[in-house]
Amino acid sequence: MSQITGGVFNIQHFSTEDGPGVRTTVFLQGCGLRCLWCANPESQKATRQLAHRAPICVKCGCCIKNCPNGALAVKEGKVSIDRDKCVSCGTCTKVCPSHAMFFYGEVKDVDDVWKEVIKDRGYYDTSGGGISCSGGECMLQPDFVGELFRRAREEGIHTTLDTCGHFPTENIDKVLPFTDLVLFDLKILDREKHKKYTGSDNDLILKNLKCIHDNYESEIYIRIPVIPGYNDGEEDLRASAEFIRDFDPTLHVDLLPYHKFGIGKYEMLDMAYIPADVNAPSKEQKESYKKIFTDYGLDCVMH
């Protein structure tokens, strides 16, 4: 077995959203941002997280009776987890007959993950697909991603890095030599708004974008999640478009409309979902978003 391990919370086969063709996307744990609209809250912490699926719970009480730290109790008709007492020992997940108690994430050896992703080699070859790493922020685990991509490069398999850009700059050298495509998130250009909505300013993110752009031959796609009421104002979108045009007008831009697919995860993790009242943008709104970027001469796709 390899000495390289990583915190992985999902391996998604037959993915078509994380790069060209049919892909296998490895989602790694840990992220330095706390975006209010995050669709993968289970990825934010670097360690595995205990979750509870209330709809399938049979209310037998086995988890509560067997928890060695008294971290579980019934509140408002469902199991409540005291996160301060829970040490993620896993006792409750082992005794739960309906698998309502479970963990998001586990430590995996890079050898095991490679064996999993290489199974789809035939789909990569016929579709022009490959292997993607996402998160969370996968660049917080550069040794793991770098080794996975190195093996893919040796096999002639396309590699895609999906990143929010918030990671130590020195990690770049471990991964980018083996990366074909970078999907780089730009949430919002305004520094203070970025800090308000994500928990951090964007200084490091912009620094890492420039480092990747100036020092590596990897193709770069800019990805902008468009969240109504947060970063979809004309001033903010024009600032992003102008920045990209001045930075490199040849870069492709993907606009990603807001969705609520992650709300159920927040409930299972006892987390508050802040933009619950936000609605997905209308067709007319999407067209107006895209027009701002095409007006600046940019190659832009609204998804």
Secondary structure, 3 states (H helix, E strand, C coil): CCCCEEEEEEEEEEECCCCCCCEEEEEECCCCCCCCCCCCHHHCCCCCEEEECHHHCCCCCHHHHHCCCCCEEEECCEEEECCCCCCCCCHHHHHCCCCCEEEECEEEEHHHHHHHHHCCHHHHHHHCCEEEEECCCHHHCHHHHHHHHHHHHHCCCEEEEEECCCCCHHHHHHHHHHCCEEEEECCCCCHHHHHHHHCCCCHHHHHHHHHHHHHCCCEEEEEEEECCCCCCCHHHHHHHHHHHHHHCCCCEEEEEECCCCCHHHHHHCCCCCCCCCCCCCCHHHHHHHHHHHHHCCCEEEEC
